[in-house]
Amino acid sequence: MFFDSFFIDNNYNTTNYGKISKFLEPFLECGFGLICSANQIRYLHPNVFSFLHNIITFKATDTRDIAVLKNQMNLQELQGTGYYSSKRNNTYQINYLMNMRENEVIIKRSDIYQPFPGVVDLNELKGIEPLQYEKILIYMEKQGYKLKLAERRITEKAKKTLFEKDLGLYIDFIDEIINFLNAVKTVDKVGGLYRQKLKSELSKFIASKASKKVKNKKQISELRDDLFHILVKHGYLIETHPNKAGGSESIRTCYEVGSKYNEALNDYFQTEGDYLPNVSVDIIEGNSDSDSNILDYFRKETKKEIINQEKFDEILLEQCSKMLWKLYQMYSANNKNEFEKSLKIGENFIKDFLINLHQSYLLKNDISIPEINDPEIFFNHLAKNNLFPLTKDELREYFKKSKEIISNTTDIEKTAKNLHDLLFEFYTKFQSYIS
């Protein structure tokens, strides 16, 4: 599927057109060789062939596969003399391709322009035992690649969240769906959220990204309808009706946010904490030092009107308890010499804490100020009103130091213990603040 021509070129994936180069070029730059096996070569995207310079084909009979092979292997342009016409030049090579025996092949090498036939000893190939997995790990570790650790990380990242399972092809709209459902949740108890009204609001949230993926307003409307259908089908939006209604009264169906949303949101933050684009808390990345203009509103109001300090302190205490549990797990893993496990627990420690703190407050409180949904404004406001023990710069510094420690791969034991010490220092800042 990764190199499938239709998958890359269809309307919803035009932004992925360049992913072939993005995926393959780093391997080539590091000296890796590439072997690609394709039962139906016609499905490979044309860009793939710029990375595959040697082609070996067995018998082919499908005209679509033959058309690709003919062009890629120069079967229509035999060099040399002795043929009578261009017609014969094409004909006998294609006929040969279609009538080869089981062990016969045609080979096109990068250093030889003209393709040539060959014979493969399949019995000898079948008798070759593959390199054992443990030997592969040992060999690659000598080359500087810790495959076992990388494999576990990739496997964990590949786990699908509830959002990904339910949204399917529309996975790119996760951020827009989260923001949309957050907005609906703040007003769904008021009522009047009819299907058409919600669809209209959903259009506003997805308009910018949808216009880059599809061609016209009709397709944007169809995309929006598909998304709305998914939200209703999987219980993110559930039907509700006014409390008062006569027996003969006709009532329009309203909607409210279902419990499935909270379940999916928690699952998403736990599984994809390092991935979230719009809730990755920009303050720790340091992209901008300028405050949002929206903060002018906060300066005019008291901190209690914006954030309920009592509720916030309760959530902060809860998140600090979670930090302490993670620190204990790291300490225990280090004592057992399970340093990779310790690093895995600590690699997203700070970012997960900040994301969970922000999202827990949104989920557990009725937020009347929509701008509080913005994590940067949220943390800016906490720092400016002494509701938070660290400044923006201090947060950045802790985040920067943790990344620098993790980048040291020469001594994994020292790295794991240094990371634990730094994160424990980070934790004590908050523990001292709330005690």
C-alpha positions as CSV (number, residue, x, y, z in Angstrom):
1,M,0.0,0.0,0.0
2,F,2.9,2.4,0.7
3,F,3.9,2.5,-2.9
4,D,0.5,1.9,-4.4
5,S,-0.1,4.4,-7.3
6,F,-3.9,4.9,-6.6
7,F,-3.4,5.2,-2.9
8,I,-0.8,8.0,-3.3
9,D,-2.6,9.9,-6.2
10,N,-6.2,9.8,-5.0
11,N,-7.8,13.1,-4.0
12,Y,-7.5,12.6,-0.3
13,N,-3.8,11.9,-0.3
14,T,-2.3,14.4,-2.7
15,T,-0.1,15.7,0.1
16,N,1.5,12.3,0.3
17,Y,2.8,12.4,-3.2
18,G,6.4,13.0,-2.1
19,K,6.5,10.4,0.6
20,I,8.3,7.9,-1.6
21,S,11.4,10.0,-1.7
22,K,11.0,11.0,2.0
23,F,10.9,7.3,2.9
24,L,13.6,5.9,0.7
25,E,16.2,8.6,0.4
26,P,17.4,8.3,4.0
27,F,18.1,4.6,3.5
28,L,20.1,5.2,0.4
29,E,22.1,8.0,2.1
30,C,23.0,5.5,4.9
31,G,24.2,2.9,2.4
32,F,21.2,0.5,2.6
33,G,20.3,-1.6,-0.5
34,L,16.6,-1.9,-1.5
35,I,14.8,-5.0,-2.7
36,C,11.2,-4.6,-3.7
37,S,9.0,-7.6,-4.7
38,A,5.8,-6.8,-6.6
39,N,3.4,-9.5,-7.9
40,Q,1.5,-6.9,-9.9
41,I,4.1,-4.3,-11.0
42,R,1.4,-2.1,-12.6
43,Y,0.3,-0.9,-9.1
44,L,3.7,0.5,-8.2
45,H,3.9,4.3,-8.3
46,P,6.2,5.5,-11.2
47,N,8.4,7.4,-8.7
48,V,9.4,4.1,-7.1
49,F,11.3,3.1,-10.2
50,S,13.7,6.0,-9.8
51,F,15.1,4.1,-6.8
52,L,15.1,0.6,-8.4
53,H,17.8,0.4,-11.0
54,N,17.9,-3.3,-11.5
55,I,14.8,-5.2,-12.5
56,I,14.3,-9.0,-12.7
57,T,11.0,-10.3,-14.0
58,F,9.5,-13.8,-14.2
59,K,6.8,-14.7,-16.7
60,A,4.1,-12.0,-17.2
61,T,0.8,-12.3,-19.0
62,D,-1.3,-9.4,-17.9
63,T,-1.2,-6.6,-20.6
64,R,-1.0,-3.9,-17.9
65,D,2.0,-5.5,-16.2
66,I,3.6,-6.0,-19.6
67,A,3.1,-2.3,-20.5
68,V,5.1,-1.3,-17.4
69,L,7.8,-3.9,-17.9
70,K,8.2,-3.0,-21.6
71,N,9.0,0.6,-20.7
72,Q,11.0,0.0,-17.6
73,M,13.2,-2.7,-19.2
74,N,13.5,-1.2,-22.7
75,L,12.0,-4.3,-24.2
76,Q,10.7,-2.2,-27.1
77,E,14.2,-0.9,-28.0
78,L,16.6,-3.8,-28.6
79,Q,20.1,-2.5,-29.5
80,G,22.2,-4.1,-32.2
81,T,21.6,-5.4,-35.7
82,G,20.1,-8.4,-37.3
83,Y,16.4,-7.7,-36.9
84,Y,14.2,-7.0,-39.9
85,S,11.7,-4.4,-38.6
86,S,10.6,-2.5,-35.6
87,K,7.6,-4.7,-35.5
88,R,9.7,-7.8,-35.0
89,N,11.8,-6.0,-32.5
90,N,8.8,-5.5,-30.2
91,T,7.1,-8.8,-30.9
92,Y,9.5,-11.5,-30.1
93,Q,10.6,-10.0,-26.8
94,I,7.1,-9.6,-25.5
95,N,6.2,-13.1,-26.7
96,Y,9.3,-14.4,-24.8
97,L,8.2,-12.6,-21.6
98,M,4.7,-14.2,-21.9
99,N,6.0,-17.7,-22.5
100,M,8.9,-18.1,-20.1
101,R,9.2,-21.3,-18.1
102,E,9.0,-21.3,-14.3
103,N,12.7,-20.7,-13.6
104,E,13.4,-18.3,-16.5
105,V,13.8,-14.6,-16.0
106,I,14.6,-11.4,-17.9
107,I,17.1,-9.1,-16.3
108,K,17.6,-5.3,-16.7
109,R,20.8,-4.1,-15.0
110,S,21.7,-0.5,-14.4
111,D,25.1,-0.8,-16.0
112,I,23.8,-2.7,-19.1
113,Y,21.3,-0.9,-21.4
114,Q,20.1,-4.1,-23.1
115,P,17.9,-6.6,-21.1
116,F,19.0,-10.3,-21.3
117,P,17.5,-13.6,-20.3
118,G,18.6,-15.8,-17.4
119,V,17.9,-18.9,-15.4
120,V,17.3,-19.0,-11.6
121,D,18.3,-22.1,-9.6
122,L,15.1,-22.1,-7.4
123,N,16.1,-25.3,-5.6
124,E,19.3,-23.7,-4.3
125,L,17.4,-20.6,-3.2
126,K,14.9,-22.7,-1.4
127,G,17.6,-24.4,0.5
128,I,19.2,-21.2,1.9
129,E,18.4,-20.7,5.6
130,P,17.6,-17.0,6.5
131,L,19.8,-15.3,9.0
132,Q,18.4,-15.8,12.5
133,Y,16.7,-12.9,14.1
134,E,19.1,-12.7,17.1
135,K,22.1,-12.7,14.7
136,I,20.5,-9.8,12.8
137,L,20.1,-7.8,16.0
138,I,23.7,-8.5,16.9
139,Y,25.0,-7.5,13.5
140,M,23.0,-4.4,13.2
141,E,23.9,-3.3,16.7
142,K,27.6,-3.4,15.6
143,Q,26.5,-1.0,12.8
144,G,25.0,1.4,15.4
145,Y,21.3,0.4,15.0
146,K,19.4,-0.9,18.0
147,L,16.7,-2.7,16.2
148,K,14.9,-4.2,19.1
149,L,14.4,-0.9,20.8
150,A,13.4,0.8,17.5
151,E,11.0,-2.1,16.7
152,R,9.2,-1.8,20.0
153,R,8.8,2.0,19.6
154,I,7.5,1.6,16.0
155,T,5.1,-1.1,17.1
156,E,3.7,1.0,19.9
157,K,3.4,4.0,17.6
158,A,1.6,1.9,15.1
159,K,-1.2,1.0,17.6
160,K,-4.4,2.6,16.3
161,T,-6.3,4.9,18.5
162,L,-10.1,4.9,18.6
163,F,-10.1,8.1,16.5
164,E,-7.9,6.4,13.9
165,K,-10.1,3.3,13.8
166,D,-13.3,5.3,13.5
167,L,-12.2,8.1,11.1
168,G,-10.4,5.8,8.7
169,L,-9.5,7.7,5.5
170,Y,-10.3,11.0,7.3
171,I,-7.6,10.6,9.9
172,D,-6.1,13.9,8.9
173,F,-9.1,15.7,10.4
174,I,-8.5,14.5,14.0
175,D,-7.6,18.0,15.2
176,E,-10.6,19.6,13.5
177,I,-12.9,16.9,15.0
178,I,-11.5,17.4,18.5
179,N,-12.0,21.2,18.3
180,F,-15.5,20.8,16.8
181,L,-16.6,18.4,19.5
182,N,-15.1,20.5,22.3
183,A,-17.1,23.5,20.9
184,V,-20.3,21.4,20.8
185,K,-19.8,20.1,24.3
186,T,-19.8,23.6,25.7
187,V,-23.3,24.3,24.4
188,D,-25.0,20.9,23.8
189,K,-27.0,21.1,27.1
190,V,-28.7,24.2,25.8
191,G,-30.4,22.4,23.0
192,G,-31.3,23.4,19.5
193,L,-28.3,21.5,17.9
194,Y,-30.1,20.1,14.9
195,R,-28.4,18.1,12.2
196,Q,-28.2,21.0,9.7
197,K,-26.9,23.4,12.3
198,L,-24.2,21.0,13.4
199,K,-23.2,20.3,9.8
200,S,-22.9,24.0,9.1
201,E,-20.6,24.4,12.2
202,L,-18.6,21.3,11.2
203,S,-18.0,22.9,7.7
204,K,-16.4,25.9,9.4
205,F,-13.9,23.7,11.3
206,I,-12.8,21.6,8.4
207,A,-13.0,24.2,5.6
208,S,-9.3,25.2,5.5
209,K,-7.9,21.7,5.4
210,A,-10.7,20.3,3.2
211,S,-10.1,23.0,0.5
212,K,-6.5,21.7,0.1
213,K,-7.6,18.1,-0.3
214,V,-10.6,18.3,-2.6
215,K,-11.5,20.4,-5.7
216,N,-14.8,22.2,-5.1
217,K,-17.6,23.1,-2.7
218,K,-19.6,20.0,-3.6
219,Q,-16.8,17.7,-2.6
220,I,-16.2,19.6,0.6
221,S,-19.9,19.1,1.4
222,E,-19.7,15.4,0.7
223,L,-16.6,15.1,2.9
224,R,-18.3,17.0,5.7
225,D,-21.4,14.7,5.4
226,D,-19.2,11.7,5.6
227,L,-17.5,13.0,8.7
228,F,-20.8,13.8,10.3
229,H,-22.1,10.3,9.5
230,I,-19.0,8.8,11.2
231,L,-19.5,10.9,14.3
232,V,-23.1,9.8,14.7
233,K,-22.4,6.2,13.7
234,H,-19.7,5.7,16.3
235,G,-21.4,7.6,19.1
236,Y,-19.4,10.8,19.2
237,L,-22.7,12.6,18.6
238,I,-25.8,11.0,20.0
239,E,-29.5,11.9,19.5
240,T,-31.4,13.7,22.2
241,H,-34.9,15.3,22.4
242,P,-36.4,18.2,24.4
243,N,-37.9,17.2,27.7
244,K,-41.3,18.7,27.0
245,A,-43.3,17.3,24.2
246,G,-46.9,16.4,23.6
247,G,-47.9,13.0,22.3
248,S,-48.9,14.3,18.9
249,E,-46.1,16.9,18.7
250,S,-43.5,16.6,15.9
251,I,-40.0,17.0,17.4
252,R,-36.8,17.7,15.5
253,T,-33.9,15.5,16.5
254,C,-31.1,17.3,18.4
255,Y,-27.6,16.0,19.2
256,E,-25.2,16.2,22.0
257,V,-21.6,14.9,22.5
258,G,-21.6,11.2,23.6
259,S,-19.4,9.5,26.2
260,K,-17.5,7.8,23.3
261,Y,-15.8,11.2,22.8
262,N,-14.2,11.3,26.2
263,E,-13.1,7.7,25.9
264,A,-11.5,8.3,22.5
265,L,-9.9,11.6,23.6
266,N,-8.2,9.9,26.7
267,D,-7.1,7.0,24.5
268,Y,-5.6,9.5,21.9
269,F,-3.6,11.4,24.5
270,Q,-2.3,8.3,26.1
271,T,-1.3,6.6,22.8
272,E,-0.3,9.5,20.7
273,G,1.1,12.0,23.2
274,D,4.2,12.7,21.2
275,Y,2.3,13.1,17.9
276,L,-0.5,15.6,18.6
277,P,0.1,18.6,16.3
278,N,-2.3,21.2,17.7
279,V,-2.1,20.2,21.4
280,S,1.6,19.5,21.6
281,V,1.9,22.6,23.8
282,D,3.9,25.1,21.7
283,I,5.2,26.8,24.7
284,I,7.8,24.1,25.2
285,E,9.0,24.1,21.6
286,G,9.6,27.9,21.7
287,N,8.4,28.8,18.2
288,S,7.3,32.3,19.3
289,D,7.9,34.5,22.3
290,S,5.0,36.9,21.5
291,D,1.8,36.6,23.4
292,S,-1.5,36.2,21.7
293,N,-3.7,39.3,21.4
294,I,-6.4,37.3,23.0
295,L,-4.4,37.6,26.3
296,D,-5.6,41.3,26.4
297,Y,-8.9,39.9,27.5
298,F,-7.4,37.9,30.3
299,R,-5.5,40.9,31.6
300,K,-8.7,42.8,32.2
301,E,-10.3,40.0,34.2
302,T,-9.5,38.4,37.6
303,K,-7.8,35.0,37.5
304,K,-10.8,33.5,39.4
305,E,-13.2,34.5,36.6
306,I,-11.0,32.8,34.0
307,I,-9.8,29.7,35.9
308,N,-11.3,28.2,39.0
309,Q,-8.2,28.0,41.2
310,E,-9.7,25.4,43.6
311,K,-10.5,23.0,40.7
312,F,-7.2,23.7,39.0
313,D,-5.2,22.9,42.1
314,E,-7.2,19.7,42.5
315,I,-6.3,18.6,38.9
316,L,-2.6,19.7,39.4
317,L,-2.4,17.5,42.5
318,E,-3.8,14.6,40.5
319,Q,-1.3,15.1,37.7
320,C,1.6,15.4,40.2
321,S,0.5,12.0,41.6
322,K,0.8,10.5,38.2
323,M,4.2,12.1,37.7
324,L,5.4,10.5,41.0
325,W,4.1,7.1,39.9
326,K,6.1,7.4,36.7
327,L,9.2,8.4,38.6
328,Y,8.9,5.4,40.8
329,Q,8.6,3.1,37.7
330,M,11.7,4.7,36.3
331,Y,13.6,4.3,39.6
332,S,12.5,0.6,39.8
333,A,13.5,-0.1,36.2
334,N,16.9,1.5,36.8
335,N,17.5,-0.7,39.8
336,K,16.7,-3.8,37.8
337,N,19.1,-2.6,35.0
338,E,16.1,-2.2,32.7
339,F,17.4,1.1,31.3
340,E,15.5,1.0,28.0
341,K,12.2,0.6,29.9
342,S,13.1,3.6,32.1
343,L,13.9,5.8,29.1
344,K,10.7,4.7,27.4
345,I,8.7,5.9,30.5
346,G,10.6,9.2,30.7
347,E,11.0,10.2,27.0
348,N,7.6,12.1,26.9
349,F,7.3,12.7,30.6
350,I,7.2,16.6,30.5
351,K,5.1,16.8,27.4
352,D,2.6,14.3,28.6
353,F,2.2,16.1,31.9
354,L,1.5,19.4,30.2
355,I,-1.0,18.0,27.7
356,N,-2.8,16.0,30.4
357,L,-3.0,19.0,32.7
358,H,-4.5,21.2,30.1
359,Q,-6.9,18.5,28.7
360,S,-8.0,17.4,32.2
361,Y,-9.0,20.9,33.1
362,L,-11.0,21.2,29.8
363,L,-12.7,17.9,30.4
364,K,-13.6,18.4,34.1
365,N,-14.8,22.0,34.0
366,D,-17.4,24.0,32.1
367,I,-15.2,26.4,30.2
368,S,-17.1,29.6,29.3
369,I,-14.0,31.2,27.6
370,P,-13.4,29.4,24.3
371,E,-9.8,30.7,24.1
372,I,-8.8,28.6,27.1
373,N,-8.8,25.7,24.6
374,D,-5.5,27.1,23.2
375,P,-2.8,25.5,25.3
376,E,-0.3,28.4,24.9
377,I,-2.8,30.9,26.2
378,F,-3.8,28.5,29.0
379,F,-0.2,28.2,30.3
380,N,0.6,31.8,29.7
381,H,-2.3,32.8,31.9
382,L,-1.3,30.3,34.6
383,A,2.3,31.7,34.7
384,K,1.2,35.4,34.6
385,N,-1.2,34.9,37.6
386,N,1.2,32.8,39.7
387,L,-1.0,29.7,39.3
388,F,2.0,27.7,38.0
389,P,5.5,27.3,39.5
390,L,7.4,27.6,36.3
391,T,7.8,30.3,33.6
392,K,7.6,29.6,29.9
393,D,11.4,29.9,29.6
394,E,11.9,27.4,32.5
395,L,9.5,24.9,30.9
396,R,11.5,25.2,27.7
397,E,14.7,24.7,29.5
398,Y,13.5,21.5,31.2
399,F,12.2,20.2,27.9
400,K,15.4,21.0,26.1
401,K,17.6,19.3,28.8
402,S,15.5,16.2,28.7
403,K,15.9,15.9,24.9
404,E,19.7,16.5,25.2
405,I,20.0,13.7,27.8
406,I,18.0,11.2,25.8
407,S,20.1,11.9,22.7
408,N,23.2,10.4,24.5
409,T,23.2,6.8,23.3
410,T,26.8,5.9,24.3
411,D,26.0,5.0,27.9
412,I,22.4,4.0,28.3
413,E,22.7,3.5,32.1
414,K,24.0,7.0,32.7
415,T,21.4,8.4,30.3
416,A,18.5,6.7,32.2
417,K,19.7,7.8,35.6
418,N,20.4,11.4,34.5
419,L,16.9,11.6,32.9
420,H,15.3,10.3,36.2
421,D,17.2,12.9,38.2
422,L,16.2,15.8,35.9
423,L,12.5,14.7,35.9
424,F,12.5,14.3,39.7
425,E,13.8,17.9,40.0
426,F,11.0,19.0,37.6
427,Y,8.4,17.1,39.8
428,T,9.7,18.7,43.0
429,K,9.0,22.2,41.6
430,F,5.3,21.3,41.4
431,Q,5.3,19.3,44.7
432,S,6.7,22.3,46.6
433,Y,4.2,24.6,45.0
434,I,1.1,22.6,46.0
435,S,2.3,21.5,49.4
